[in-house]
Amino acid sequence: MTRPTSITIDLNALTHNFQQVKILSPYSSVISMVKANAYGHGLIKVAQALSPMTDALGVACLDEALVLRQAGIKTPILLIEGVYSQEEMQQANRYKLDFVIHQIEQLQWLQNTPFTYTPQIWLKINTGMNRLGIAIQDLEIFYQGLMAIDYIKKPLGLMTHFACADELDNPLTAAQIQLFEQATAHLPAIKSLANSAGILAWKQAHADWVRPGLMLYGASPFANKTGLDLGLKPVMTLKAALIAVYQIKKGQPVGYGATWQAEQDTLIGIASVGYGDGYPQATKGANVLVNGVPCQLAGRVSMDMLAINLQAYPQAKIGDEVVLWGQGLPVEHVAAHAQTSAYDVLTRLTGRVLV
Ligand SMILES: *Cc1c(COP(=O)(O)O)cnc(C)c1O
């Protein structure tokens, strides 16, 4: 018997979420972010579905881009961290990739690699996140250096990334927008600032290109809202099944550490999913859906299994479907009960459940 644990991917939901991006920022082109295996959803499948709609795909590194090219995807692909070596710069040319430049070494590698293809370059400017990006005082020199290269696409791309766009009352985002605008106003270029939170909450930052990730998958970047609250639909549903159902007596514990005890005689179900599949081990008190009925976890999550208090669904039996998140149960619910983010929960899935 095959273990009844898997994800389903709703490509209609993906299309719906992409359309929400277009409704929110109708004048911007879109780089759909598919890094980290499309946030755990399956890189090739998601990229194939997005390709007819999106202007470009965004990945973290060359390896991810090569998977897409080898799958026959011809859509423009942006390496969001740029390349890591001169050798990779040659690969970027060979596979017709676009890329970010965020430091001097990358500019030098580009100058030393005569391209046979005309890449779109995005010069990344640090406006306060202090992760990747050139300092504002170096903008002029980088800009001139890039403009002097005749084998790259013009106008050049200028981009920055927000540190706190998910916090609506944090003044850093407005400061980053202002800094970026001031520094780049006089430079002919295409411009990009907004991730999902920027698209949803900072209209003034939509600019020429937006870069949605999380919202495409139907989840919310904001702590107090779910994707559903924002008009998005969950793309992934993680499902398992009950592999055991039994009664325990009042006072009996369940699971490792015996951290949970039955307050009364209770029906317990064991589902075929655990942290070895990517369900967060730290999750406490979250609901799952057993045949659509919300039931609470009982005790600690194990590697291959988790226990469910079936009090709310006494007719449960072996083989019943258990939804961990997705259709009917927002992934944000699990993230909140695991003290983490929807980004983290979605990208943690392991090879066991990925298709
Ligand atoms: C991942 C990423 C995004 C997408 O962020 P979301 O919050 O998932 O929308 C946008 N821009 C850059 C540079 C990224 O690395």
The ligand as an SDF file (V2000), in Angstrom:
LIG
                    3D

 15 15  0  0  0  0  0  0  0  0999 V2000
   11.3640   36.1410   -2.8010 C   0  0  0  0  0  0  0  0  0  0  0  0
   11.4350   37.5190   -3.3360 C   0  0  0  0  0  0  0  0  0  0  0  0
   10.2730   38.2090   -3.6910 C   0  0  0  0  0  0  0  0  0  0  0  0
    8.8870   37.6720   -3.4070 C   0  0  0  0  0  0  0  0  0  0  0  0
    8.5680   37.9090   -2.0590 O   0  0  0  0  0  0  0  0  0  0  0  0
    7.1290   37.5320   -1.4700 P   0  0  0  0  0  0  0  0  0  0  0  0
    7.1360   38.1430   -0.1300 O   0  0  0  0  0  0  0  0  0  0  0  0
    7.0720   36.0500   -1.4290 O   0  0  0  0  0  0  0  0  0  0  0  0
    6.1340   38.1060   -2.3970 O   0  0  0  0  0  0  0  0  0  0  0  0
   10.4100   39.4490   -4.2880 C   0  0  0  0  0  0  0  0  0  0  0  0
   11.6310   39.9830   -4.4980 N   0  0  0  0  0  0  0  0  0  0  0  0
   12.7700   39.3580   -4.1540 C   0  0  0  0  0  0  0  0  0  0  0  0
   14.0710   40.0120   -4.3980 C   0  0  0  0  0  0  0  0  0  0  0  0
   12.7130   38.1130   -3.5480 C   0  0  0  0  0  0  0  0  0  0  0  0
   13.8430   37.5030   -3.1940 O   0  0  0  0  0  0  0  0  0  0  0  0
  1  2  1  0
  2  3  1  0
  2 14  2  0
  3  4  1  0
  3 10  2  0
  4  5  1  0
  5  6  1  0
  6  7  2  0
  6  8  1  0
  6  9  1  0
 10 11  1  0
 11 12  2  0
 12 13  1  0
 12 14  1  0
 14 15  1  0
M  END
$$$$
